[in-house]
Amino acid sequence: MLRTVFFQLLSHYTTDNNQMESLWTEIHALHTHKSRHYHTLDHLDRLYTELLHLQGQIADWDCLLFSLFYHDSIYNVLKNNNEEKSALLAEKRLLALAVPITSIEKCKLQILSTKSHQVSQNNDTNFFTDADLSILGQDGEVYADYCQKIRKEYAIYPDLVYFPGRKKVLQHFLAMDQIYKTPAFYEQYEERARDNMQRELDAF
């Protein structure tokens, strides 16, 4: 389904099937790399599913979809500039598609927003970051599976290094007044997300 969604998106900007196929092949290869366990095409699919029923409330759907497809395009657990590199890749690919500069800039900001997940003045961005965090508010079994997959992605680090870093992430989100910025996501996921993360934190 993601391939179809991506091709439909690209059709607004190009009729070159080879270009479309090349761009999809790149996204597919990046998200199916052997080092990835959570930040995969399944993650993109979850975001799309979460956002689709809110499409009527989103001002720039095309921009949001570009952000979705490119926000984790670069993901290296040894680096702390993945969002910046992902935003730059998105910019390069969107420029080649002649996407309007204003949309490209919004896309880059949305991708960068996934670094801290702070509230934005752009509500599309708030929808996007909320969807990115929707995994935190799933039922216990799904959340546990997510935790295991994240640990696999960071398998290069021993527990002595990984656990303090993971605790810092959990504490960062739990310290927020609201994890989710939009009413739709807040009402559905806030309470359970806090329960899940506190339970994980207490287990350390």
N, CA, C and O of each residue as an XYZ file, in Angstrom:
816
protein
N       0.815     -1.205      0.000
C       0.000      0.000      0.000
C       0.854      1.263      0.000
O       0.518      2.238     -0.671
N       1.956      1.253      0.747
C       2.808      2.442      0.829
C       3.347      2.847     -0.538
O       3.429      4.032     -0.859
N       3.711      1.852     -1.333
C       4.222      2.144     -2.675
C       3.160      2.867     -3.497
O       3.462      3.829     -4.203
N       1.934      2.407     -3.403
C       0.835      3.045     -4.140
C       0.620      4.472     -3.671
O       0.436      5.377     -4.485
N       0.642      4.674     -2.366
C       0.481      6.020     -1.800
C       1.602      6.935     -2.277
O       1.362      8.087     -2.640
N       2.824      6.419     -2.274
C       3.984      7.213     -2.693
C       3.885      7.583     -4.171
O       4.158      8.723     -4.545
N       3.502      6.639     -4.997
C       3.384      6.917     -6.428
C       2.263      7.926     -6.703
O       2.400      8.792     -7.567
N       1.167      7.811     -5.970
C       0.082      8.788     -6.132
C       0.557     10.180     -5.740
O       0.213     11.163     -6.397
N       1.338     10.267     -4.685
C       1.903     11.544     -4.253
C       2.821     12.117     -5.330
O       2.705     13.287     -5.695
N       3.719     11.299     -5.829
C       4.665     11.759     -6.841
C       3.974     12.176     -8.131
O       4.468     13.046     -8.850
N       2.833     11.559     -8.427
C       2.131     11.875     -9.675
C       1.658     13.323     -9.729
O       1.324     13.828    -10.801
N       1.629     13.990     -8.578
C       1.278     15.414     -8.548
C       2.430     16.275     -9.047
O       2.248     17.466     -9.304
N       3.613     15.685     -9.186
C       4.808     16.464     -9.500
C       5.598     15.949    -10.700
O       6.424     16.675    -11.252
N       5.354     14.710    -11.107
C       6.105     14.152    -12.233
C       5.296     13.063    -12.917
O       4.439     12.422    -12.308
N       5.590     12.869    -14.202
C       5.001     11.751    -14.943
C       6.076     10.741    -15.342
O       5.822      9.800    -16.094
N       7.268     10.961    -14.826
C       8.415     10.104    -15.152
C       8.388      8.854    -14.263
O       8.749      8.910    -13.087
N       7.962      7.742    -14.834
C       7.847      6.499    -14.058
C       9.196      6.005    -13.558
O       9.285      5.419    -12.479
N      10.235      6.236    -14.328
C      11.570      5.819    -13.895
C      12.010      6.606    -12.667
O      12.621      6.051    -11.754
N      11.700      7.883    -12.647
C      12.022      8.711    -11.495
C      11.247      8.250    -10.268
O      11.798      8.156     -9.171
N       9.977      7.967    -10.463
C       9.154      7.472     -9.357
C       9.719      6.169     -8.799
O       9.860      6.002     -7.587
N      10.035      5.262     -9.699
C      10.541      3.955     -9.276
C      11.869      4.094     -8.546
O      12.115      3.406     -7.556
N      12.719      4.980     -9.032
C      14.020      5.200     -8.409
C      13.868      5.743     -6.995
O      14.559      5.306     -6.075
N      12.953      6.703     -6.828
C      12.741      7.292     -5.503
C      12.163      6.266     -4.529
O      12.557      6.221     -3.363
N      11.228      5.443     -5.009
C      10.659      4.417     -4.140
C      11.691      3.349     -3.791
O      11.751      2.894     -2.649
N      12.489      2.955     -4.750
C      13.526      1.952     -4.505
C      14.470      2.427     -3.408
O      14.886      1.641     -2.557
N      14.805      3.702     -3.428
C      15.687      4.264     -2.401
C      15.041      4.192     -1.024
O      15.667      3.742     -0.064
N      13.798      4.633     -0.923
C      13.090      4.608      0.360
C      12.949      3.171      0.862
O      13.163      2.895      2.043
N      12.592      2.267     -0.037
C      12.434      0.866      0.342
C      13.754      0.294      0.865
O      13.780     -0.383      1.893
N      14.846      0.571      0.150
C      16.151      0.039      0.560
C      16.581      0.582      1.922
O      17.098     -0.160      2.757
N      16.369      1.858      2.137
C      16.763      2.472      3.409
C      15.993      1.875      4.582
O      16.563      1.639      5.648
N      14.713      1.635      4.389
C      13.862      1.181      5.493
C      13.846     -0.329      5.674
O      13.252     -0.836      6.626
N      14.489     -1.045      4.773
C      14.573     -2.506      4.931
C      16.012     -2.951      5.186
O      16.324     -4.139      5.102
N      16.880     -2.000      5.495
C      18.267     -2.338      5.807
C      18.307     -3.270      7.017
O      17.480     -3.156      7.922
N      19.251     -4.172      7.028
C      19.335     -5.190      8.082
C      19.514     -4.601      9.481
O      19.229     -5.276     10.471
N      19.980     -3.358      9.578
C      20.189     -2.735     10.885
C      18.891     -2.211     11.493
O      18.852     -1.829     12.663
N      17.842     -2.197     10.696
C      16.571     -1.636     11.169
C      15.637     -2.731     11.668
O      15.499     -3.795     11.065
N      15.004     -2.425     12.791
C      14.040     -3.360     13.367
C      12.723     -2.679     13.691
O      11.659     -3.282     13.558
N      12.790     -1.424     14.116
C      11.569     -0.647     14.363
C      11.340      0.413     13.289
O      10.222      0.566     12.798
N      12.386      1.143     12.924
C      12.249      2.227     11.946
C      12.243      1.660     10.522
O      13.155      1.887      9.727
N      11.192      0.926     10.248
C      11.036      0.190      8.997
C       9.831      0.720      8.233
O       9.229      1.724      8.615
N       9.490      0.039      7.158
C       8.285      0.404      6.414
C       7.031      0.223      7.266
O       6.041      0.925      7.056
N       7.056     -0.693      8.209
C       5.915     -0.869      9.112
C       5.672      0.394      9.930
O       4.526      0.755     10.198
N       6.737      1.055     10.318
C       6.614      2.317     11.057
C       5.947      3.370     10.179
O       5.058      4.086     10.637
N       6.366      3.466      8.937
C       5.745      4.420      8.013
C       4.270      4.089      7.808
O       3.423      4.980      7.747
N       3.981      2.809      7.703
C       2.601      2.377      7.512
C       1.731      2.752      8.708
O       0.580      3.156      8.540
N       2.281      2.618      9.916
C       1.528      3.008     11.108
C       1.221      4.499     11.086
O       0.096      4.905     11.377
N       2.201      5.306     10.747
C       1.986      6.746     10.680
C       0.904      7.086      9.663
O       0.021      7.901      9.926
N       0.987      6.453      8.504
C      -0.002      6.723      7.462
C      -1.406      6.352      7.942
O      -2.353      7.113      7.743
N      -1.539      5.201      8.562
C      -2.836      4.755      9.067
C      -3.373      5.720     10.115
O      -4.562      6.039     10.120
N      -2.497      6.184     11.003
C      -2.914      7.118     12.048
C      -3.395      8.448     11.460
O      -4.359      9.039     11.945
N      -2.716      8.905     10.417
C      -2.990     10.242      9.868
C      -4.111     10.250      8.838
O      -4.747     11.283      8.627
N      -4.358      9.127      8.203
C      -5.305      9.098      7.090
C      -6.696      9.564      7.507
O      -7.336     10.327      6.784
N      -7.169      9.109      8.671
C      -8.521      9.486      9.075
C      -8.598     10.922      9.583
O      -9.682     11.420      9.891
N      -7.435     11.592      9.671
C      -7.395     13.005     10.062
C      -7.097     13.901      8.872
O      -6.878     15.102      9.032
N      -7.088     13.322      7.685
C      -6.674     14.066      6.487
C      -7.456     15.365      6.313
O      -6.899     16.373      5.878
N      -8.742     15.345      6.649
C      -9.577     16.539      6.494
C      -9.161     17.695      7.375
O      -9.529     18.840      7.114
N      -8.385     17.405      8.433
C      -7.926     18.451      9.350
C      -6.511     18.927      9.026
O      -5.989     19.830      9.679
N      -5.903     18.321      8.027
C      -4.508     18.626      7.681
C      -4.469     19.587      6.500
O      -5.072     19.328      5.459
N      -3.762     20.686      6.667
C      -3.765     21.762      5.667
C      -2.983     21.403      4.411
O      -3.419     21.711      3.302
N      -1.830     20.752      4.573
C      -0.973     20.423      3.429
C      -0.652     18.937      3.471
O       0.375     18.515      4.003
N      -1.559     18.154      2.894
C      -1.437     16.697      2.942
C      -0.205     16.210      2.200
O       0.485     15.307      2.674
N       0.083     16.798      1.032
C       1.260     16.383      0.265
C       2.531     16.577      1.075
O       3.382     15.688      1.127
N       2.658     17.719      1.698
C       3.847     18.011      2.500
C       3.980     17.007      3.635
O       5.072     16.510      3.913
N       2.865     16.714      4.286
C       2.903     15.768      5.401
C       3.329     14.385      4.927
O       4.075     13.693      5.621
N       2.863     13.980      3.754
C       3.261     12.678      3.228
C       4.744     12.638      2.890
O       5.412     11.639      3.156
N       5.265     13.713      2.305
C       6.703     13.750      2.042
C       7.484     13.639      3.356
O       8.497     12.943      3.421
N       7.020     14.315      4.385
C       7.673     14.235      5.699
C       7.628     12.813      6.225
O       8.608     12.314      6.777
N       6.495     12.170      6.051
C       6.329     10.793      6.509
C       7.339      9.869      5.825
O       8.011      9.084      6.493
N       7.446      9.958      4.519
C       8.302      9.037      3.778
C       9.791      9.293      4.007
O      10.602      8.376      3.882
N      10.154     10.529      4.340
C      11.580     10.845      4.440
C      12.083     11.081      5.869
O      13.288     11.245      6.060
N      11.213     11.105      6.869
C      11.672     11.551      8.193
C      12.682     10.611      8.847
O      13.500     11.053      9.653
N      12.636      9.340      8.517
C      13.624      8.386      9.054
C      14.488      7.795      7.945
O      15.031      6.699      8.084
N      14.609      8.525      6.853
C      15.369      7.984      5.724
C      16.824      7.725      6.107
O      17.430      6.758      5.646
N      17.377      8.587      6.948
C      18.721      8.372      7.477
C      18.585      8.004      8.953
O      18.044      8.775      9.745
N      19.076      6.827      9.312
C      18.954      6.380     10.703
C      20.175      5.563     11.080
O      20.284      4.381     10.755
N      21.083      6.220     11.770
C      22.329      5.606     12.211
C      22.435      5.812     13.719
O      22.549      6.946     14.183
N      22.398      4.722     14.485
C      22.374      4.842     15.943
C      23.687      5.391     16.501
O      23.758      5.744     17.678
N      24.710      5.464     15.677
C      25.984      6.022     16.122
C      26.041      7.536     15.965
O      26.992      8.172     16.419
N      25.035      8.113     15.329
C      25.026      9.540     15.034
C      23.855     10.232     15.731
O      22.856      9.597     16.072
N      23.995     11.541     15.937
C      22.899     12.308     16.524
C      22.372     13.379     15.568
O      21.708     14.329     15.985
N      22.679     13.209     14.279
C      22.221     14.178     13.289
C      21.361     13.518     12.211
O      21.322     13.978     11.070
N      20.676     12.441     12.580
C      19.865     11.718     11.603
C      18.733     12.564     11.043
O      18.452     12.511      9.845
N      18.083     13.342     11.898
C      16.979     14.183     11.432
C      17.474     15.237     10.443
O      16.835     15.500      9.425
N      18.621     15.832     10.761
C      19.180     16.841      9.857
C      19.526     16.239      8.497
O      19.250     16.834      7.455
N      20.133     15.051      8.521
C      20.500     14.398      7.259
C      19.265     13.944      6.487
O      19.236     14.012      5.258
N      18.251     13.482      7.207
C      17.004     13.086      6.556
C      16.338     14.286      5.898
O      15.819     14.188      4.786
N      16.359     15.424      6.596
C      15.770     16.647      6.047
C      16.511     17.092      4.789
O      15.893     17.556      3.831
N      17.822     16.953      4.795
C      18.613     17.339      3.625
C      18.340     16.411      2.437
O      18.277     16.861      1.293
N      18.181     15.122      2.715
C      17.857     14.190      1.639
C      16.485     14.521      1.059
O      16.301     14.525     -0.159
N      15.529     14.798      1.936
C      14.194     15.172      1.469
C      14.266     16.422      0.596
O      13.643     16.485     -0.464
N      15.020     17.405      1.043
C      15.159     18.639      0.271
C      15.714     18.351     -1.128
O      15.211     18.876     -2.122
N      16.731     17.530     -1.194
C      17.349     17.200     -2.484
C      16.359     16.505     -3.412
O      16.264     16.844     -4.592
N      15.629     15.542     -2.885
C      14.689     14.788     -3.713
C      13.485     15.657     -4.121
O      13.000     15.547     -5.247
N      13.015     16.496     -3.233
C      11.856     17.333     -3.549
C      12.209     18.449     -4.520
O      11.385     18.844     -5.345
N      13.426     18.952     -4.424
C      13.876     19.944     -5.397
C      13.884     19.339     -6.799
O      13.507     19.997     -7.770
N      14.311     18.096     -6.895
C      14.354     17.413     -8.196
C      12.955     17.197     -8.758
O      12.782     17.059     -9.969
N      11.958     17.167     -7.876
C      10.569     17.007     -8.299
C       9.884     18.352     -8.553
O       8.718     18.400     -8.945
N      10.617     19.436     -8.328
C      10.071     20.793     -8.483
C       8.906     21.059     -7.526
O       7.966     21.781     -7.858
N       8.988     20.465     -6.340
C       8.020     20.780     -5.291
C       8.239     22.235     -4.873
O       9.385     22.671     -4.768
N       7.173     22.993     -4.635
C       7.345     24.393     -4.239
C       8.269     24.542     -3.029
O       8.225     23.743     -2.093
N       9.095     25.570     -3.067
C      10.071     25.801     -2.001
C       9.402     25.916     -0.636
O       9.928     25.415      0.358
N       8.249     26.570     -0.583
C       7.561     26.716      0.707
C       7.195     25.355      1.297
O       7.295     25.150      2.507
N       6.774     24.437      0.445
C       6.437     23.089      0.920
C       7.684     22.331      1.348
O       7.660     21.592      2.332
N       8.772     22.514      0.611
C      10.030     21.853      0.973
C      10.501     22.324      2.342
O      10.935     21.517      3.164
N      10.418     23.608      2.586
C      10.849     24.151      3.883
C       9.968     23.619      5.010
O      10.468     23.292      6.087
N       8.656     23.530      4.770
C       7.762     22.966      5.782
C       8.102     21.503      6.045
O       8.099     21.050      7.189
N       8.393     20.779      4.984
C       8.755     19.372      5.120
C      10.012     19.211      5.961
O      10.068     18.363      6.852
N      11.005     20.019      5.678
C      12.256     19.947      6.442
C      12.009     20.235      7.920
O      12.556     19.552      8.786
N      11.190     21.238      8.210
C      10.894     21.584      9.603
C      10.138     20.456     10.298
O      10.374     20.171     11.472
N       9.228     19.814      9.564
C       8.492     18.695     10.156
C       9.415     17.528     10.474
O       9.282     16.890     11.519
N      10.341     17.253      9.582
C      11.302     16.175      9.836
C      12.175     16.519     11.047
O      12.412     15.672     11.908
N      12.640     17.743     11.104
C      13.477     18.171     12.236
C      12.700     18.147     13.543
O      13.284     17.953     14.610
N      11.396     18.340     13.468
C      10.573     18.370     14.681
C      10.533     17.021     15.378
O      10.223     16.951     16.568
N      10.842     15.943     14.654
C      10.821     14.618     15.277
C      12.031     14.390     16.178
O      12.152     13.339     16.808
N      12.913     15.360     16.237
C      14.080     15.225     17.117
C      13.707     15.489     18.573
O      14.208     14.821     19.477
N      12.824     16.467     18.798
C      12.467     16.825     20.178
C      10.977     16.684     20.465
O      10.571     16.630     21.626
N      10.156     16.625     19.408
C       8.711     16.473     19.559
C       8.092     17.571     20.418
O       7.194     17.312     21.220
N       8.575     18.789     20.246
C       8.000     19.928     20.953
C       6.792     20.457     20.183
O       6.647     20.206     18.986
N       5.933     21.185     20.878
C       4.750     21.744     20.241
C       5.164     22.745     19.165
O       6.127     23.495     19.329
N       4.424     22.741     18.070
C       4.721     23.614     16.932
C       3.578     24.578     16.688
O       2.436     24.295     17.048
N       3.877     25.716     16.077
C       2.828     26.651     15.684
C       2.077     26.141     14.456
O       0.982     26.611     14.149
N       2.673     25.179     13.759
C       2.041     24.570     12.592
C       1.320     23.304     13.052
O       1.967     22.349     13.482
N       0.001     23.287     12.966
C      -0.733     22.149     13.511
C      -0.523     20.874     12.708
O      -0.644     19.775     13.249
N      -0.204     21.009     11.405
C       0.151     19.807     10.636
C       1.351     19.113     11.271
O       1.405     17.886     11.352
N       2.303     19.913     11.714
C       3.497     19.359     12.366
C       3.123     18.661     13.663
O       3.675     17.608     13.984
N       2.198     19.235     14.404
C       1.747     18.596     15.643
C       1.077     17.252     15.365
O       1.296     16.282     16.089
N       0.266     17.201     14.319
C      -0.330     15.916     13.920
C       0.773     14.905     13.577
O       0.712     13.738     13.963
N       1.765     15.383     12.850
C       2.830     14.487     12.393
C       3.648     13.941     13.564
O       3.888     12.735     13.637
N       4.074     14.800     14.471
C       4.867     14.315     15.604
C       4.033     13.450     16.539
O       4.552     12.513     17.144
N       2.743     13.756     16.661
C       1.869     12.903     17.466
C       1.770     11.507     16.857
O       1.839     10.505     17.568
N       1.609     11.450     15.545
C       1.545     10.142     14.875
C       2.850      9.377     15.058
O       2.850      8.159     15.235
N       3.958     10.105     15.012
C       5.268      9.479     15.183
C       5.397      8.837     16.563
O       6.119      7.854     16.734
N       4.695      9.398     17.540
C       4.757      8.887     18.915
C       3.585      7.969     19.260
O       3.465      7.523     20.401
N       2.733      7.689     18.298
C       1.524      6.910     18.591
C       1.853      5.516     19.116
O       1.045      4.919     19.829
N       3.022      4.994     18.775
C       3.425      3.666     19.253
C       3.484      3.625     20.780
O       3.273      2.572     21.384
N       3.769      4.757     21.397
C       3.910      4.795     22.857
C       2.599      4.516     23.574
O       2.594      4.070     24.721
N       1.492      4.778     22.899
C       0.191      4.615     23.533
C      -0.554      3.358     23.134
O      -1.758      3.250     23.369
N       0.144      2.405     22.533
C      -0.500      1.145     22.142
C      -0.642      0.221     23.351
O      -0.131      0.507     24.434
N      -1.336     -0.875     23.146
C      -1.518     -1.811     24.268
C      -0.168     -2.411     24.675
O       0.824     -2.292     23.956
N      -0.155     -3.045     25.821
C       1.097     -3.494     26.424
C       1.921     -4.418     25.550
O       3.147     -4.311     25.529
N       1.278     -5.317     24.833
C       1.993     -6.271     23.993
C       2.686     -5.573     22.826
O       3.834     -5.877     22.505
N       1.987     -4.643     22.200
C       2.562     -3.896     21.075
C       3.706     -3.005     21.567
O       4.739     -2.883     20.908
N       3.510     -2.390     22.724
C       4.563     -1.540     23.288
C       5.807     -2.357     23.626
O       6.929     -1.915     23.378
N       5.612     -3.535     24.187
C       6.749     -4.406     24.529
C       7.516     -4.812     23.271
O       8.746     -4.867     23.278
N       6.789     -5.093     22.200
C       7.423     -5.447     20.933
C       8.235     -4.270     20.395
O       9.341     -4.448     19.884
N       7.679     -3.082     20.514
C       8.396     -1.858     20.110
C       9.698     -1.715     20.902
O      10.748     -1.430     20.326
N       9.631     -1.912     22.215
C      10.826     -1.794     23.059
C      11.915     -2.780     22.627
O      13.094     -2.432     22.573
N      11.507     -4.002     22.324
C      12.463     -5.021     21.884
C      13.119     -4.645     20.561
O      14.316     -4.855     20.368
N      12.331     -4.094     19.664
C      12.864     -3.709     18.356
C      13.825     -2.524     18.468
O      14.843     -2.480     17.778
N      13.501     -1.575     19.331
C      14.406     -0.445     19.563
C      15.719     -0.944     20.151
O      16.793     -0.480     19.770
N      15.628     -1.896     21.086
C      16.848     -2.436     21.690
C      17.709     -3.119     20.640
O      18.934     -3.005     20.677
N      17.085     -3.829     19.703
C      17.833     -4.491     18.629
C      18.554     -3.468     17.755
O      19.679     -3.704     17.315
N      17.903     -2.333     17.505
C      18.543     -1.307     16.688
C      19.778     -0.738     17.379
O      20.724     -0.292     16.729
N      19.749     -0.763     18.698
C      20.881     -0.253     19.475
C      21.730     -1.389     20.040
O      22.399     -1.223     21.060
N      21.698     -2.538     19.377
C      22.414     -3.721     19.878
C      23.916     -3.519     19.967
O      24.602     -4.239     20.693
N      24.426     -2.549     19.238
C      25.867     -2.266     19.292
C      26.295     -1.779     20.671
O      27.468     -1.870     21.033
N      25.326     -1.257     21.446
C      25.642     -0.720     22.770
C      25.338     -1.742     23.858
O      24.274     -2.361     23.828
N      26.232     -1.938     24.812
C      25.946     -2.836     25.938
C      24.886     -2.213     26.851
O      24.630     -1.010     26.789
N      24.279     -3.042     27.692
C      23.242     -2.552     28.602
C      23.730     -1.371     29.440
O      22.968     -0.448     29.728
N      24.989     -1.408     29.823
C      25.555     -0.367     30.668
C      25.460      1.004     30.012
O      25.365      2.023     30.695
N      25.486      1.019     28.705
C      25.382      2.269     27.959
C      23.947      2.524     27.514
O      23.460      3.653     27.583
N      23.273      1.470     27.056
C      21.939      1.633     26.498
C      20.918      2.054     27.536
O      20.139      2.978     27.298
N      20.907      1.388     28.689
C      19.860      1.643     29.680
C      19.829      3.096     30.175
O      18.743      3.671     30.262
N      20.974      3.713     30.503
C      20.930      5.128     30.912
C      20.386      6.040     29.799
O      19.664      7.000     30.071
N      20.740      5.728     28.554
C      20.238      6.518     27.440
C      18.745      6.355     27.258
O      18.028      7.325     27.012
N      18.280      5.125     27.380
C      16.846      4.859     27.253
C      16.071      5.525     28.382
O      14.999      6.085     28.152
N      16.604      5.468     29.597
C      15.947      6.115     30.728
C      15.814      7.618     30.499
O      14.800      8.222     30.848
N      16.840      8.207     29.913
C      16.817      9.645     29.631
C      15.709      9.995     28.643
O      15.033     11.013     28.788
N      15.532      9.144     27.642
C      14.465      9.357     26.662
C      13.096      9.272     27.329
O      12.240     10.131     27.119
N      12.899      8.241     28.124
C      11.621      8.066     28.811
C      11.322      9.234     29.743
O      10.198      9.734     29.786
N      12.327      9.660     30.481
C      12.149     10.784     31.408
C      11.832     12.073     30.663
O      11.073     12.911     31.148
N      12.426     12.224     29.472
C      12.163     13.408     28.642
C      10.680     13.492     28.294
O      10.072     14.555     28.415
N      10.103     12.386     27.867
C       8.691     12.394     27.478
C       7.775     12.496     28.691
O       6.769     13.205     28.656
N       8.120     11.791     29.759
C       7.269     11.827     30.952
C       7.260     13.205     31.614
O       6.304     13.555     32.306
N       8.314     13.980     31.404
C       8.389     15.320     31.984
C       7.555     16.340     31.214
O       7.318     17.441     31.711
N       7.111     15.995     30.020
C       6.286     16.906     29.232
C       4.923     17.106     29.886
O       4.360     16.175     30.464
N       4.405     18.305     29.794
C       3.045     18.549     30.285
C       2.051     17.700     29.501
O       1.115     17.131     30.063
N       2.276     17.626     28.187
C       1.494     16.765     27.321
C       2.429     16.107     26.310
O       3.215     16.786     25.648
N       2.343     14.805     26.195
C       3.137     14.110     25.181
C       2.553     14.404     23.801
O       3.280     14.664     22.842
N       1.224     14.357     23.726
C       0.523     14.571     22.458
C      -0.048     15.984     22.406
O      -0.662     16.455     23.364
N       0.163     16.650     21.278
C      -0.176     18.062     21.153
C      -1.586     18.309     20.624
O      -2.159     19.375     20.847
N      -2.140     17.328     19.927
C      -3.458     17.506     19.320
C      -4.505     16.741     20.133
O      -4.208     15.680     20.681
N      -5.722     17.272     20.215
C      -6.768     16.597     20.998
C      -7.014     15.159     20.551
O      -7.224     14.280     21.387
N      -6.991     14.914     19.249
C      -7.288     13.565     18.748
C      -6.325     12.530     19.312
O      -6.746     11.461     19.754
N      -5.041     12.845     19.299
C      -4.043     11.899     19.800
C      -3.983     11.916     21.330
O      -3.794     10.873     21.957
N      -4.142     13.078     21.920
C      -4.096     13.180     23.389
C      -5.175     12.308     24.022
O      -4.909     11.549     24.954
N      -6.374     12.424     23.513
C      -7.498     11.681     24.098
C      -7.337     10.174     23.912
O      -7.756      9.386     24.760
N      -6.734      9.787     22.806
C      -6.616      8.360     22.519
C      -5.422      7.700     23.197
O      -5.505      6.545     23.613
N      -4.302      8.435     23.312
C      -3.056      7.766     23.680
C      -2.328      8.291     24.916
O      -1.458      7.598     25.442
N      -2.651      9.475     25.390
C      -1.839     10.092     26.448
C      -1.712      9.219     27.696
O      -0.603      8.939     28.153
N      -2.836      8.796     28.239
C      -2.812      8.053     29.506
C      -2.051      6.736     29.377
O      -1.223      6.402     30.224
N      -2.337      6.004     28.323
C      -1.679      4.704     28.156
C      -0.192      4.863     27.850
O       0.622      4.049     28.284
N       0.163      5.905     27.104
C       1.581      6.144     26.810
C       2.353      6.388     28.102
O       3.446      5.854     28.288
N       1.789      7.183     28.982
C       2.452      7.449     30.263
C       2.563      6.181     31.098
O       3.589      5.934     31.731
N       1.518      5.389     31.095
C       1.554      4.125     31.840
C       2.635      3.195     31.280
O       3.399      2.592     32.033
N       2.687      3.088     29.968
C       3.677      2.208     29.328
C       5.104      2.638     29.654
O       5.941      1.818     30.033
N       5.368      3.936     29.501
C       6.726      4.427     29.721
C       7.125      4.372     31.189
O       8.277      4.079     31.509
N       6.184      4.652     32.083
C       6.506      4.585     33.509
C       6.796      3.150     33.932
O       7.672      2.893     34.758
N       6.047      2.227     33.353
C       6.265      0.811     33.650
C       7.642      0.376     33.153
O       8.357     -0.349     33.846
N       8.009      0.819     31.954
C       9.326      0.492     31.426
C      10.431      1.114     32.285
O      11.443      0.472     32.567
N      10.230      2.349     32.692
C      11.208      3.045     33.505
C      11.375      2.354     34.862
O      12.495      2.203     35.351
N      10.281      1.946     35.455
C      10.334      1.296     36.764
C      11.049     -0.058     36.710
O      11.535     -0.555     37.726
N      11.104     -0.641     35.517
C      11.721     -1.970     35.364
C      13.242     -1.903     35.328
O      13.899     -2.935     35.464
N      13.822     -0.711     35.147
C      15.275     -0.591     35.093
C      15.879     -0.764     36.486
O      17.098     -0.695     36.643
